[in-house]
Amino acid sequence: MTPRMRRIVVDAVAGALGGRRPFVVGVITSSVAAAIEDVRHAARAGACAALVAPPHYGSVDNEGALSFYRTLAARVQLPILAYNIPAFTHVTIRPEVVEILGREGTIAGIKDSSRDFDYFQEVVARLRDVSAFCALTGTDSLLVPAQLSGAHGGITVGANLVPEWCVNAWSAATEGRWPDARRWQERLVRLGVAIRRGTFPAGMKAALALRGVCSSELAVPGRALGSDEQAQLKAQLVDLGVLPGTG
């Protein structure tokens, strides 16, 4: 999306919520200047935090990541969550960098979407004694394991489609109802497999469209699922109980 489109979306979300719920704005840009502008807009819109990935395209080493987040935090008045998603940014925010930023209060937490559970556990272990630091997983299939490692929650794809599944898995683990926790976690794993088709997020957009949430259309150059792929996805979602059956 263009910067103007991103801000329209943020304002629409803020207007729909009307102050009734907190919301976090995602920021992925190629420069600290653009990130500052987006975070400032998020703050004006009433966001409780900004989820900020390191700059993509160019190479970012440890010192570069430290400089990026420190510069951003010094220029904005909103808590910053670091966003580790190397599959898209091609940058991994190293655990030692996360620890430095977390201990000095530059970042308020992290969302890790690397799918690297060793990485997530190391980050949590390094910052377990920092009570203000919030560790979030971005992976549905790791929701319960992440909680057992000390995660505070998750911002996941599946929560857009079946938020109750995520809540049920988390609540069951919190209450020590392990058979229930495993059952819900396994359903989330199967859901992840089902929607992992086409060019991300084509599978998820198609699933949301089948539930009447939004269109399956993707921004160019993304390609929506074809009719055969949509039919296969629908059958899997019916089998999982996400969609009602026809019988």
Secondary structure, DSSP 8 states (H G I E B T S, - for coil): --HHHHHHHHHHHHHHHTTSS--EEEE--SSHHHHHHHHHHHHHHT-SEEEE----SS---HHHHHHHHHHHHHH-SS-EEEEE-HHHHS----HHHHHHHHHTTS-SEEEE-S--HHHHHHHHHHHTT-TT-EEEE--GGGHHHHHHHT--EE--SHHHH-HHHHHHHHHHHHTT-HHHHHHHHHHHHHHHHHH--SSTTHHHHHHHHHTTSS-----TT-----HHHHHHHHHHHHHHTSS----
